[in-house]
Structures are given as C-alpha cells and as structure tokens.
C-alpha cells in the first residue's frame, strides 16, 4: 500500500481506478514469443518439434509432449534424440539461447544434463554438469593450444524436480553469460573471436546418448545476437502472471529541469519480485505541463507543482505522486587538476537533508557534457581514461538517494592533462564502499572501527609497495543491519540509499551480529564484497583509537575479494593466490617455494602482495581504475595526496629528494621495508647499529643476521657465560604496560640451536623456527591437533591445515618451568631448559634439538610421491635459518603466544633470516653479575669475510661507544656506531661498504672500538 498526500487522495484515487480498469481490461499473462529480426530458431513444442518459421529437425525420435509454460512442452528423456541443422539456426561467433526447463531431477543429482551440444573439440556446450553447475562452454576443450572459456552457476541448492525455470545463455568474443529466472548469475570474459564449428547439426537434450536432459523443454529461442539483460528479463516475464506493480519513490520529488529514474518492481503471482526497467513500462501522466516521462522511463520536472503518473507492465499498474520543486543551490567552489590520463575534481559540500551524493559531468574541449560518475558521502572524484595533453571541463550537481538531481549545476572547472608522465607516480586504484550500519555502536566504537579500516588499507598500500590503493567511501547508516550477510535485503536497502550497479569496485559490510567474517560476494553487478568485524589476529601496535579486529578482518577478507576479482577478469597477469592454500604457490612463483610467513596471517598476505608487484596495475575493466599523483622526486611515494594511505608528507620524507636521509634506501623502500611500519626516512641508521639502512639487511632491528657456531656446548644450567653470542637487545614491540629489559643470545651446533635470555621479568617464550630458510616455510608433514599424521600420503592436503594456519607450530617454554614443547602438539624430546634468578635478573638457557617432533617448523610441502619431507633442523654452515621470538609474562598469561602483554623481538607473524656462520666461539665461565667483566672488543667473524663481517664487543657498564672501520692509512672508511649503549654484549655488522654506500676494495682493514677510555683495534680482511 503506497502512501499519498491526504489532500489529493480522493481525486487521485478516482482517476487511478478509472485508468486501472481501462488498462486491466487488456491484462496480459503468459505469452509465447513471436520471431523478431534476430530470431534464428524458435521452438514452441506445441506437439511438434518444427520451428515457428517451418524449420524441421534432422532427427526427432523418442519425443513426447505434455503441459508446458505455453501450451505444451517436449519431454527429452534417456532415449530421446532431437537435432537441427546448424546453418542459419545457430552461430558460433555470437548468439543467445533461451528456454524454459522443468527438470525431472533435483539440482544436486551430480549428473550431466545436456541442453544443447554442437561439435566436440572447439564446440559449444550448454548443460548442467556433474558438479551441478548450469554452464555454458565455448571453444570446448581448447583445441590447438587455444583457451576454453565458460561460465556456470550452481543450482544444487536451488532446483527441485518438477519446478519450471527460465534459463538464458549468451556468447561472444567479449564474454559468456548465464541467466536464471531473469537474473544474471554468472559471467566470464572470453577475449578472442570464437572459432567456427564444423559440425553440421546440433543436438537438443543430450550429446548422442550421453548426458540426457531428462526434463521438459518449452519455448526455446536461439538468437543471432547477444540478447540484453532487459530483453532476457522480458522473456522470463512472458512466462509469468503478475499480482502487482510498485513504483518508488512515492511521492517522487523532482527538481525543475531535472529527471528522476524511478525504481519499478513487479511481484509475480508465484512469488518472485522482478526489477523492471522503467523504459519497459507504459506511462500515463495526469498533467504533462508539470512533468512528463521520456523514452528511457525517466520523469522530467517541467514546472513547480504536483501531478500523478501511472505505469503499466504485463497487465499490472501502479500510480505515483510527483512533486516538482525548484532546485537547491549548486555545489560551490568546484576545482580540478589534471595529471596525465586522470584528473581530480573537488567541490564544497551542499548541506541538505535530502542530499545523498553528487553526479559529475565532463566534457572535452569542443565536446558536450556527459555524466562520468556518481559519488556518495564525499566531495571528491578521480576521473580516468583521459587523453594526455587534452583540456577538460567538469561540473557537479547534487542528487538524492534515488539519483534525482536536486541542486543546480555548479559552475565549470577546467583541467588539462599532461603530455608526459614526468613528475607523476601511478597506482592501481579500487573504489571501495564501506557500508557501516552503526546502530548499537557508540561514537567511540564507530571511530575505532573506521580507523581499523584505514589501518588495513594502509597495510595493503605498504605491502604492495604503493601499487594498490583503496579509495574508500564510508556510508554511515544509523539503522540496524537488514540481514547478517550480503543479500537481497542489504542490497535493496543500499540501493534505496543511492548505491548503483558498477559504482564501486569492492564493498565491505559492517554492523552488529554479522555472520562471521566472509567473502567474496557478488553485489551490484560487478562489485565484489566481503563483511566482518570480529575476527582477530594480533597486530604489533596498541593504539586505543584503532580497532585491530576490524583491521585484520578487512585485510583477510579483502584478499579473498582480490583473488575473486582476478579470477573473473581472466586476464594474462599472474593469479592472485590467497595463502590459505600453500600448495598453490610453488607452481606460480617458482619451484623453490616462497617465504609464506605465517600463512594466511598478515605476513602471508604481505608476501603475496609483494610478489604480485606492479601486476596490480594491469587489472582489466571494470577494475581498471588508476591513480596518478604528483611525485616530484620520482621515488614512487606521492608528494602530498590525501587519496592514498601515506604520502611523503605523512611519512615525514622530502618530496624533493628520493632518498631523504641519503642512507641508500629510497623513501618508498623506507616506507615499505617492513609489513607494519617503515624505517626512519630522516634517520640514516634506524636501528642504531652503525650500519646505514641501505646496507643493513635488517635496518629495523639491531641484530646481526649471522648465528655463530659454538665450539663447545654450553652447559644448560641457567647461568649465562660471558661468551654467549648476543642475538638481540630488547624487543621490537610490546603491549606490556611497563617496559622491561630483555637480552637474547643464540648460537648453534650440529646437535641443536642454543638460546639464552636475561630479563627483568619472568617470561614465557615462543620460538618459531624455519629450518628450510630461503626454500620455503612449510616444514612438517604432521599438522595441527585437528589434523592427522600423513607422512605416507603427501596429497592429503586436508590435514595440512595446521601447518599453514599461523597459530601454533611454535616451540614454547618458560622461565622456572620444566619442559619444552611444540604448541598444541606435545613435548620436544631431547630438549633441555634451565633457569636462575639472581640480582633481579631472570635467566633462561635452552637447547632446541635438531631432531624435532612434527609440527615444530615450516617448509613448503608440495604434493606428490617422493616429496622431500624436512623434519626438524638441518644445522650446517651456510644454511639459512628463519627465527622469530615472542614473549609474554608467565604470570597472568595462558600458553597462547599473544596472550596478556605479549612482546616480539621482530614483527609478529614473520621471520628474520640468519645465516649459520662457520666461526667457532667458546663459552666461558660467567662473572658473578652475569655481565661482561670489562669493556672490550670481542671476536670478529668470519675473518677473512665476504660480503659481511660481525664485530662483537662487551660493555661492563653502560656508556658511550664508538666503533669504526679504517684503511691501512688510518682513514675512516665507515662508522658503524657512535652513541650510548647499555651494559652487555653487543654485535655490529659491516657489509663492506664505505660511508657513502660504495663497495670497499679487497684488502686489509682495521676495526676500532672505543669506550670509557678503552681503545682496541683488530685487523680484518675483505676478500672480494
């Protein structure tokens, strides 16, 4: 029941009733087609298999007829044979097939059911396959090295025996499409001209004796052209009768001189609700001086006033009240800037309750204006696909939620594109809609969740190294979520708020009581969407203003969206492979596997983002948007542009200098060096280890990337000998409320990995070990507790989930507790642990044996018999070992790695690679304090060296330290460190480069150590 103005109810109702009687007297119900100009073959099956134009089948055996959608239909059973000449009836290059089908089977019967088969190799097949997909296949089996193309939609849960369904398929060099009951359900690109098919006939209802349809067909039409979606909807509607028609909005507000495109829906007597193209309706307007309806079904306001309009379609009618008003003031201060193939347009907002967004018009010099974009809840727009060196003019107009123009047009603003890309950076740009139903959330919740989305967007910007940008529109809706997943209710509500098909590349849904964290969904035609708010993975940051659960959920689900986006485009770029599935990587990125740190957690996604490189820029339409930004120094990081997650201004680097701090690491490389943060763009040595960032293999961590071999096995007694090799000082991140000290030591022998810790608090330790180094991350054939032992079955991928799901597989132990175990798996046999507590310092020593139980590490584990399985650690000189260590208090935390106030030596979920060095170091008896007895230059290894050398030194007390490298003439070649350091054992790495980052020549050099009156020099030799 529609609402109408009370003052006009009587006159409008009487006029509508009279008109309805007149229209309904000719009400239409199910109607057969009549041939049109593009109809090649039309089969009514009214007790005959002949076509409407007299075409006769070449074979027609075993046919029976029964009630159809229009008169009779034909039963095509196991023994039926029905075939026609292909010439003049069917074209390989392009066409459409429509029909009604009443199957004798449920959609999940797992049987092949062929509708039309023409040719074999290179042929055309339309069927329901054994996987229960209603499918079209062209260039079948891809002969001569060409590609097969197809699209399909699962009917497993939708179809029941005895129900009628309308089906339509189209094919061309552009794409193939599948429509079911008037709705586009699947489409895939083709990208090449479809070859001719040599077979003289095609079969309906089977392929020879194979794949019998076992169902009833009616009203089958083959066309020589690709029918439009509106034409296919009309074909479907011919088989229905309708109970009602509804036009919205009602009443309809129209500005003088502007048009409104109404939303028209029809409800069939059998239940389905159809979106009806307004142009398909017949319209009558009461007072055409106030408003009229054009050929596209748009209502044009002609003068201020009120009138009524009636729409009729397939025998049903509806009336709508039309109020025509003067337009609101135009958007002010429009401005535009041209780049090379893009331009940016901005304007000031119009403040009006009815305003939902804006439409932007563009015209080239000497051309006419045309609408290029509709935006919601924002006052900026990036235009694309422009011609270099061309002048353009833009203007803006405000719209309401139904797309009606309700303001005057703005004045024009001009932009001229550059002829060359000089001074510009180029980035993939995806238009993102965040539909946030805010009812039930506080203002603080809303702000934190919004910042969570921004954090995730920056994660993509950073880990794609500026190649992929999400440009978000936040649509805040003060209402409850219509449904707990993307579905008709949500889509309908967003349409009522102004969202239109194809307006956004991707979309994300948030609100209370969502059904988990899910994606991808296909919405609004080409938009790919996901949802979620509550899935969580630890993030090495603890800002109160950010909801990190939202950050992770968006990161994870949006990667599924990107994977699906890549799948449906079918272009030649590498696949976007989500790291749920580790076995997909080796074939894609090379036979050696890849560093898929922590599987589908942040770093797994970061790895795939980086591997994809600038292929993000090559996504084809409709996802082909790009962003061009001013980039004066050409370093790939935009100068100052609020459309990207981070620019030079936000990063603190100089837009005029590609390497702001001259440390050999460019500004973009500084920003994108790590997954969660960058190195210091204005600090040449971010970690203060004396090595310039550009020459430092780990510029964020003060850690030597070599592990020394121990000459003698340390006694695991909880007493830290002075010669324990330092590993790391402090930690990269902590969520602990109070800072604490942590010193870590590490070395190796063939029998195992030796670790020691000294801390001011009692800690639980979680050590992740990658024993295969640069050959991959998927180590053990035995998976998580929910999996199974499958050493005899490398193809049992289902049970591999524990290995590439990032929680667990770490080795755990704690100060003061006996035993070393693999998280969630059990004890590590042969491990040793001992702890002491003296002088306010908690000391722990551990031996992690080379022989480890399954589940304790990561190595790429490909499918197939004979797969090499790495169990435990292979410890030998030159091998690369991946390590990460996180800690949490023993008191107040459970055994989970990120419980309570956890801390990480490095970025969470990732590894740092350490080369096992060949130098031998002893382990001495400790002084009483556990600290070095004196300031001294300790060992230097390896020596001779190439390409790097580790310089170790000891400090008995905290103080200022200077470590430098000099040539034979005494000239300083490189300064490795100058600054304050705490007492303890420290290490620096010289990479054989001078202070300007240039490789030093082979020869003899001297390492010089100075601290608190002590000066020592030792000879080192560089061998190129």
N, C-alpha and C positions, 0 to 999 in steps of 0.2 A: 504494500500500500504506500503510495507516494504522498509526500506532504506538499500541500499547495497553499498559497495565500488565501486566508479566510475570506477576504473581501471580494475575491473573484471566483469563489468555489462554485456558485450556482451557475453563472453564465458559462464558465469553462466546462463544467461537468455536462451541461446540456449539449454544448457544441461537440464535445468529445464523444458523448453517447451516440449522437446522430451520425457522426463520422464513422464511429466504430461499426455501427450497423451496416453502413454502406460498404466498408472495407471487408468486414467479415462475411458478407454475402458471397464474396468470391474467394473464401479461405482455401488455401492450398494445403494438401497433405502430400504423402509420398508420391513422387513423380519420377518416371523414367527419364533418362536423357534422350535428347534428340541429337543427331550428328551435327557438329559445327565444323568450321573451316579446318580445324586441326585434328579432328577425329579421324584416326586411321581404321580402327575396328571397334564396333560397338555390338556387344552380345547381350541381348535381353534374356535369353534362355527360357522364353515362354514356350516350352515344349518343343523347342527347336534349337540346334546349335548353329544355325545360319546367322550371319551378321545382319545388322539393320539395313545395310546397303546391298544385301544379297550375297555377301561373301559366304562361301561354303567351306567346311573343314576338309582337310585332306584325309583325315581319319577321325571317325566318331563311332566308337564301339563301347558297349557296356555302360551306356548313359541311361539314367533315369531322371525323372523330373518330379519336383514336389514344391510346396508353397515356398515362395521366396520373399524378398523385401518388396518386390514389384511383380505381382502375378506369380509366376513360377521361377524356380532356380534349378540348376543342374547338380545332381549328385555325382561326384567324381570319387569312386571307390577303388579298391585294390586292382580290379581288373579293367578299369576304365582306360580308354585311350582317346584323347581329343587333341588334334593338331591342325595347324593352319599354315598356309604359305606365308613366309616372312616378307616376300616382296610386296610392297605397298601397304602392308599391315603393321610392320614393326621396323624401327630404325635403330641401328647400333650406336650411332653418334649421339643421339639425344632422344628423349621421349618421356612419357608418363604412362603408368599403369594404375587404374583404379578399379576396385571391385568391392562387393560385399561378400563376406565369408561367414558361414555357420559351421564351425568345426564339430566333428564327432569325438573330439578328444579335448582333454584339459591342456593348458599351456605348458605344463611341466612333464609331459609324457616322454621327453628325451628322444623323440623320433624325428627323422627327416620328413618334412611335409612340403613338397614342391608345388608351387603355384604356376610358375612359368619357367621353362628351360629352353634356351636357344643356343645351340652349339655347345662344345665342351671347352677345349683349350681356347682361351681368349673370348669365351662366350658370355652370355648373360643368364643369371640365375636369380629368381625371386622365390623365397622359400621360408619356412620355419626350419631351422637346423636342429641337430641333435642336442645342441646346447640350449634350446628353447628360445633362440633369438629369431624374431621375424626380420628377415635380412634381404638386402639386395647385394649382389656381387657382379661387378663388371670386369672385363678383361680377365676372365676367370683363370686361375692358376698362373697368371702372369707369364705367357709364353715368350720364348726368345729373350729372356732376361728383362722383360718389362715388368711392371708392377701390377698386381691385382689390387683392386680397390673395392671397398664395401662399407656398408653401414648396417647396423642392426639394433633392435631393441628387445629386451627380454619380456616375453609375455607369460613367463612361468607363473607369476602370481596374479595375473590379470584376466586370463582367459579360462572360461569353463565351457565344457561341451554343451552344445545347444544354443549358445548365445551368438547373436549376429554382431559382426564388427565391420566397419568400413576401413579399408586399407588403401593406401596410395604410395607409389614409389616414383621417384624421378631420377633421371641420369643424364649427365652431360659431361663435357670436358672440365667443367668447373667443380661439380660436386654430385654426390648421390644423397638422396633424402628418403626417410621413412616417415610416413604419416599414419597414425592410427586414430580412428574416430575423430577426424578433422584436425588433429593436433600434431605438429612436428615433434617426433620423438627421438630421432637420430639423424645426424648428417655427418659426412666426412668429405674432405676435399679430394679431388681427382688430380688435376694439374697436368693433364695431357689429353690429346684428342683420342677418343676411343676408337679402336680399330674396327674395320669391317668384320662381319661374322659370315663365314662361308656356308653354314648350314641353310638349306633351302626352306626348312619348316621349323616351327617351334611348337612345343607341346604345352598344353594347359593341364594342370592337375597331376603332374608326375614327370619323370625323366626316364623314358622307356618304361620298364616295370618297376624302377626304383622310386622310392620316396613318394608313394601315392598320397594324394591330398587328403583323402578320407574326410570329405566335408562337402558342403553345398555352396556353390558359387552363384552369384546373381549380379546383373548389371555391370559387366566387365567392360571397361573402356580403355583403349590404347590410343594415345595421342602422339603426334609427331613433334610436339614441342614440350618444354618443361612447364607444366601447369603451375600457376602461382598458389601460394598458401590460401589466398582468398577463394580462388577457384575450387580448390580441394575442399575447403570448408563448405562451399555451396554444394558440392557434390555429395558430401556427407549429409547436409541438411535435407536434401531431397528424399532421403530415406527415413525421415523423422516427421512426427507431428508435434506441434508446439502448444504449450499451455499459456505462455505469457511472454511479453517483451518488456524490457526495462531500459529506460534512457536515464543517464546520470551525467552531471549533477542535476538535481531538480529541487528547487528552482535553479536555473542557469544564469550566471552573471556574465554579461558580455560588455566590453568597452566599445564605445562608438569607433567604428573603423576597423575593429579587430574581429577575428574569428575565434570560435571555440569548437574543438573537435569533441563531440560527445562520446561517452562510453556507452555502448549498446550491448546488452546481453539478452539471450533468448533461452528460456527454460523449456526443454522438451517434456512431453508427457511421460516419457520413460525415465526422466530424471536428469540427464546431462544438461549443464549450463554452458552455452556457447558464447564466446566473444564475437560479436557480429560487426563487420566493417560498416561504419556509418554510411559509406557510399553505396552499400548493397541495399539499403532501405529506400523505401519510397517515403517522401516527406511532404507534409502539407503545413503551411504557416498561416495563422489566422490573419495577422496584419503584416504584410510584407513591407510596409513602409518603416516598420520598427526593426525587423530582422528578416533575413532570408537564408535559405540553405543552398550551398553551392554544389557542384558536381562531385566533390570529394566528401560530401556529407558534413561539411563544416557550417556552423551557424554564424552568420555575419551580422554584427550590430550596425544598424544604419542610422538610427537617431535614438535619443533617450526616450524611454517609455517601456511598456510591458506588452507582451503578446504570448501566444501559445503555439506550440508545434506538435504535430503527431507524426510518428514514424511507424511504418508497417513493413513487415517482413514475414514471408511464409505464413500468412494468414493471421498473424498476431500483431497487436498495435499497442502503443503507449504514447501518452501525451506528456509534455514537459513545459513548465512555465519559463519564460525568457524575460529577464530584466536587463535592459540596456542602459548603461551608465556612462558618464564622462570618465575618461582615463585619468589615472593618478599621475603625479609629476614624474618626469623621466629620471632614470639614474643619472647622477651628476658626476662631473669630472672624469669622463672616460679617457683612458690613456693607453698607449700601445708602444711596444718596442719590437723591432724586427731583428731576427738573428739570421740564419741562412735559409733553412727550409721550415722554420717555425716562427711564431710571434707570440708575444704575451700581451694580454689585454686585461686591464684592471679598471674598476669603477667604484664609486662610493655607494654604500647600501641605500636602498629605499626602505624606510620604516613604515610598514603597513601590515596589519594582522593577516590580510588575505594573501600577502606575497609569500610564495614558496621558493622562487628562484628567478632565473633570468634566461633569456634567449639572446644569442649573439649573432648578428648578421655581418657578413663580409662581402666586399666587392673588390675585384682587382681594378687597377686603373683602366678607365674606359668601359668597365663592365657594369653589371647590375648587382644589387644586393641579394643575398640568399642566406638563409639560416644555416649556420655551420655547427651550432652546439647549443644544448640546453644544460644549464648547471643548476644545482640546488644548494642552498645553505652556504654559499660562498660568493665572493665578488672578484674572482679572477678566472682566467681561462687561457689555456695554451693551445694555440692553433697549429696544425701540422700540414704536411704535404704541400708546402708553398714553393714557389719558383724563386730561385736565387736572383737577386737584382730586381725584383718586382715590387711596385708600390701597391699597398692595400689600404682600404679604409674599413673601419669597424664601427658598429653602433650597437647599443644594448637596450633591451626592453624587459620590464618586469612581468612575471607570469604568476598565476595561481597554481594550486596543486593539480588542476586539470589541464594545465598547459595554456590556459587562456591568457592573452595579453591584457594586463590591467593597468599598465602605465603608458605614458607617451614614450616615443623613441628618444633615446639620448642623441646628443649631437655626435657627429662623426669624429673619429680619431684616426690618425694615419700612422702607418709603419711601413718602412721599406726594408726588404731583406738584403743581407749582404751577398755579394757575388762570390765570396770565398769563405772558407771555414776558419780563417785566421782569427785567433783570439777567442775561439769558442770550444767548449767541451760538449760531447754528445753522449746521451744516456738513454737507455730504454726507459719508457715511462708508461706505467699502468695506472689508469684511472680507478681508484678504489672508493667504493661506497661502504661506510661503516654505519649500519642501521642499528642504533642503540636504543632499545626500549628501556627507559630509565625508571619506570615505576618500581618502587621497592628499594631503590638505592638512595643513599644520602648524597648530598652535593660533594662531599669528600670522596665517596666511593666513585662517583662519576668522573671526577678529576683524576683519581688514581688509575682508573681503568683506561681512560683516554691516554694518559701518559704511558701506560703499558703498551698500547698500540703503537705509539710513537717510538717507544724503545725497540719494539720488534721491527718496525720499518727501518730504523737506523741499523739494526743488525743486518738486514738484507743489503742496505746501502754499503755498509762497511765490508761485509764478506763477499760481495760481488765486486769489490774494489771500484765502486761508483758506476758499475754498469747497469744496475737495476734500481729504479726509483718507483716507489708507490706514492701517488699524489692523492691524498685522502680527502674525502668529503664526509664529515661527521654529521649524520642526520639524527639528532636527539629527539626522541619521541616520548613525551610524558604520558605514557599509557602502558598497560600490561602487554606483554608479548602475546600475539594472537595464537601462536602454536609453538611447541617446543623444538621444532625443526623448520628448515626452509620448506615451505609447502604452499598450497593454494591460498591458505588464509593469510600468511605473511606476505606473499607476493601481491595479493589483492589489496591488502592494507597499504603497502608501499606504493602501488600504482595510484591509489587514492590520494597519496601524498606527493605525487608528481614524478615518481620514478618511471622511466620508459625503457622499452626494449633497446638493447645495444648502447645504452647511455654510459655504462661503466664496463670496464674490462673484468674487474673482480669485485666481489662484495663479501662483507663479513657481518654476521648477525650476533648481537649480544642482548642479553636480557635474563631475567630470573627464570630458574627451572628449565634451562636448556637441556636437551637430551644428550649430555656428554659433550664431547669435542669431536666434531665430524666434518668431513668434506671429502671430495668436492660434490657440489650440487650444480645443476644447470638451471639458471633462472633468467628471466627477462631475455629470452632468446640466446644471445651469445655470452652473457655474463656467467662467470664461474665463481661459485661461492663456497664459503665454509662458515662454521659457527663455533662458539665455545667461550667459556670464561674461567673454568675452574681447573683445568689440567695444569700440572706444575712440574717444572724441572728447575733445580737451583741455578741461580744467576749470580755471578760474583759481584754483587752490588747490593746495597741495602738502603736505598733512598726511601724515606717514608712517603714520598709523593708518587711512587710508582707501584702499580700492581703487577708483580712479576709473573703471577699465574696467567694473567691475560697476555703478557709478553710472550710467554712460551707457547700458549695455545695458538695464538696468531701465527707465530713462527712456524710451528709444526704443521698446522692445517693449511696455511697458505702455501707451503711447499707441495702438499698434495694438489692444491689448485694449480700451481705452475706445472706440475707433472701432467695433469689432465689437459691443461692448455696446450702443452707441447704435443700431446698425443693427438688431439683433434685437428691441429693445424697440418700435420702430415708433411712438414717441410723437410729440407735436407740437413738441417742443423742437428747436432748431437741430441740424444734424448736427455730430457730432464729425468733423472732416475732418483726416486726417493730412497733414502738409506734405511728404510725398514728392511730392505731386501739386499743383503750384502752380495749375494751371488750375481746380481746384475752388473756389478762394477767391472770385473776383470775384462770381459769381452769389450766393454765400452771404452775403457780408459787404458787398456794395455794389459798384457799377460801377467805382470808382476803384482797386480793388486794396487791398492792405494791406502793412504793413511786415513781410514774412516774412523777417526777418533770418536769413540763412544756412540757409534751407530746413529740412531735417529734423534739423539740429543743435539744440542746447539752445534757442537763441533762437527758432527756428521753432516748436518745441513751446510755448515760453513765450507767444508771440503768440497761438496758438490757445487756450491755456488761459485767457488773459485775455479774449479775445473771447467765450468761452463764458459768462463771468460767473456769475451765480447759477443758470443753467440746469442746472448740475451737481446742484442740489438737487431737480430735478424728474424724475430718472430714475424710471420706474415699477418695479413689482415684476418680478422678485425683487431688483432692485438699488436698493431704495428706502430703505435704511438712512440714518439721520441721526445726528448727534452734537450734543448740546446741552451747552454748557459755561458755567460761571459767568463773567460778563463785567460786572463792576461798573460800569465807566465807559462801556459800550456802544460801544466803539471797534472791535468785531469781532475783537479778539485775546483769546483766553481768558486768564483771570487766572493760574491755576496748574493745569494739567491734563496729566498725562503721556500721555494718549491722543493728543495732537496733536504734530506735529513741533516746534513752537515756540510757547510761550505768553509772557505778559508777564514771568513770572519768568525764563525762559530768554533773552528778548530784552533784559532789563535795563530795561524801561519800567515805569511805575507803573500798577497795576490800578485806581487811583482817579482817574486823570487821562487823558482820551482823547488829549491832546497833551502828553506828559510835559514836553517842553522848550519848549512854547509858541512853536514856530517856524512855525506854520501848516500843518505836515504831521503828521496824526494818527499814532498809534502803529502801526496796521496799515499805513497808507500808508508810513511809515518802513520797516517790515519788508519790504514787498512792492515797494518802489520800483524795485529792480533785480532781475535774474534770479538772481544768485549770492550777493548779500548785500544788506543793507539800509543805510540811512543811520543816523546815530547818534541813538538815541531820547532821549538826555540831552544832546546837543550841538546847539544851535540852528543852527550853521553847520558841517556835517560836513566840507566840503572847505576851510574856512577862507578862502573868497574874499570874505568880507564881506557875503554875501547870505544871509539866512535860508533854511533848507531849503525852507520852504513857498513862497517867492518865487523860488527858484532853478530854472531849467529843467533844470539838471544838478547836483543837490546833492552828488553823489558825486565829481565831477571839478571841479578848479579850472581851468575852461576857459570862455572866452566863446563863446556859441553864435551868434556872427556872424563872418563872414570879411570883412575889408576888401578893397575893390578897390584895386589898386595903380595909382598914377598913372603910374609908369614901370616898365618891365620890369626886374627885377633882372638883373644880369649873372651868368650861371651860371658862376661861377669858383671856387666853394668858399670864398669869403670872405664872411662874414655881415655885411652892413651893419647899423649900429645901428637903422635904422628898419624892419628886418624885423618884421612884425606877430607878436607872440607868439601861439602857439596853445595849448600845454600845457607845464607844468613837471613833469618826472618821468614816472611811469608808474603806472597803477592796480595792476598785478600783475606780479610777476616770479618766475620759478623759478631765477634766477641765484643761485649760491651766495654771491656777493659783490655788494653794492649798487654801483650806478654812477649817474652823473649823466646826465640827458638833457633837453635843451631843444628844443622843437619850435616852428617858426614856419610860418605859412601865410598866403597871400593869393591873390587871383585877378585875372585879366584875361580878356577875351573869348577870348583865344587859348589859355588853359590855366590849370591850377592850379599854383601855385608853393609848394614846400615846402622847408624847410631844417631841418637838425638839427645840434646840437652835443652831443657825448657824450664821456665819459671812456674809452669802449671803442669798438673798431671793430665796426660793426654792419651786418647785413643788414636791409633794411626791406621790409615787406609792407603795401601800402596798398590797402584796399578802398574803392571809390568807388561810391556810389549816385547816379547822375546825375538820377534822377527824383524824388528827395525823397519827399514825402508821398504820391505817386501810386503807390507800389509798389516792389518790389525786383527785378524780373526784367528785366534790361536787354537783353541781346544775343540776336540770333537764331542766333548760332553757339555751339555748346555745347562741352563738354569734349573733350579729344583723342579720346575714344572715340566722339564724336558725329559730326555731319555739318553742312555748311552748308545751311540750308534757308530762305533768305530768300524763296524763291519758293513755299514750302509751309508756311504758318503752322500747319497742322493736323498737321504731322509731329511729334507730341509725343514719340515715342520718342527722338528726337535732342535733346530739350531737357534731358536729364538732367544734363548738365554744369553747366547754369545754376542749377538749384535743389538740386544736391548741393553742400554747402557748401565742399568742398575746392577750392581754386583760384579762378580768376577775379580774384585779387588782382594788383596791379601790383608787381613786385619789382625791387629794385636794391640795391646795396651800396656802402659806402664803399670807395673805391680801385679799384672795378671799373667798366669802361666798359659802357654799355648799360642800357636799361630794357626790361623785357619783361612780358608777361602770363603768369602761372604756367601752365606746361604748354602754352602756345599759341605764343609767339614774341615777337620784338622789337616795341616800340612805335615806329612811325615818327614822326619829328619830336620825340621826347623829347630832353631834354638833362640831363646829370648832370656834376657836377664835385666833387672832394673835396680837402681840405687837412688837414694835421696839423701844428699848431704849439702850443707851450705845453702839451702834454699833452692837447689837445682835438682830437677828430676832427670835422671839419665837412663836411657834405654839402649841396649845393643841387641841386634837381631841378625841372625843368619837365615836368609831365604835360600833354600837349597835349589840347585839347578834342576833336580828332579821334582817336578810339581804335580799335584793331582790335576785332573781335568777341570777346566773352568777357571784357571788362575791367570789367564792372559788372553791375548788376541793375535790371531794370524788369519789372513784370508784363507778360506776353506772352500775351494771350488768343488763342483760336483764331478762325479765320475770315478770309476775304479782306478786304483793306483794313486789316488791323491796323496801327496806327502802330508802327513799329519805331524805338526810340531806340538809335542807335549813338554812343558817345562821350558828351560832356558838353555840355549847353546852359548856358552860363555867362552869366547876366544878373541884374541887380539884382532882389532879392526872391525869387529862386528858392531852394529848399531843396536842400542837398547833404548826403548822408549820407556820413560818413567813419569809418573805423577804421584804426588803425595798430598793427601788432605788429612786434617786432624780435627778432633773435637774433644771437649772435656770428657774425662771418664765419668765424673760426677755430673748428673743432670742430662745425660745423653744416652740414647739406646745404641744399638750396634749399627744403625744406618749411617752411611757415610756423611750425609748432610744434616744430621740431627743436631739439635741445640745450636750452640755458637760455633759453627764449623769454620775452618780456615784452610786455605790452599797454598801450597808452595808456588803453584803455577795456575794459569787459568783452568777453571773446572772443566771436566769432560775431555781435556786434551792432554797430549803428551809433549814432553821435550825429549829430543833425541840426543843420546850420549854415545860417543864412540868409545869402545873399550880400548884403553891405551895399553902399550906394552911395557911401560916403565914399571919398575919394581920399587915398592916403598915398604919400609918396615913399620912396625908398630911398637913404640917404646913404652916403658912404664910411665905412668902419669905423675905429675906433681900432686900435692895434696889438694890443691884447689881445683884441679881439673882444667886449668887454663895454662897456656904456654908459660915456661919459666922465664923467657926473655924475649925481647924484640929481635927478630932475626929473619933473614932471607932464607927460606927453607929450600925445598927442592924445585928444580926446573925440569920439566919433562914434556914431550920427548926431546932429546938433545943429542945429535942434530935433529932439526924439525922441518916439516913442510906439510901442510901450509900454516899450522898454528902451533904455539907453544904455551904451556901453562906455567905461570910463575906463582909459587906459593910463598906466603910469608906469615910470620907469627907476631902477635902483639900481646905482651904480658899485661898491659893496661891500655885503656882507650887513649887515643891521641891522634895527632895529625900525621899522615903518611904521604910520602911521595915515591912513586915507582915509575921509572923511565927507562928507555932503551937508547943506547948511544952507539955510534960507529967507532972505528978504530982511532979516528982523530979526536974522539971525545965529544963530537957534536951530537946534540939530542936529535934522535930520529923520530921518536914517538913518546908521548907522555901517557902512560897507562892509568895513572891515578894521582890525584892531589886533593886531599880532603881528610875529614875526620872519619875514623873508623873505630868500632868498639873492640874491646879485648877479645881475642880468639884467634882462630886460624882462618886465613883468607886465601883466595886464589884469583888471579887475573889471567886473561888470555891475550897474547899478541898474535895477530893474524898476519904478521909480516908486511904490514903497510906503514908508510910514514904518516906524519901528522895531517897531510893533505889527502890521504887515502890512496896514494900511489904504491904499487908493489915495490918493496925494497929489493935490492940486488942480493944475489947469493953472497955469503961471506960471514965473517965473524962480527958479532955484536956483543954488547955488554948490557946486562940488566942491572940497574942500580936501585937499591932500596934505602930509604932514609926515614927514620922515625925516632924522636926523642933522643937525639944525639948519637944514634946508631946509624952508620952508613956502611953498606955492604955492596959489593959488585961481583957479578958472576958472568963468565963467558957463555955465550950461546951461539950456535951456528945454524944459519939458514941455508938449506940446500934446495935449489930450485930444480 
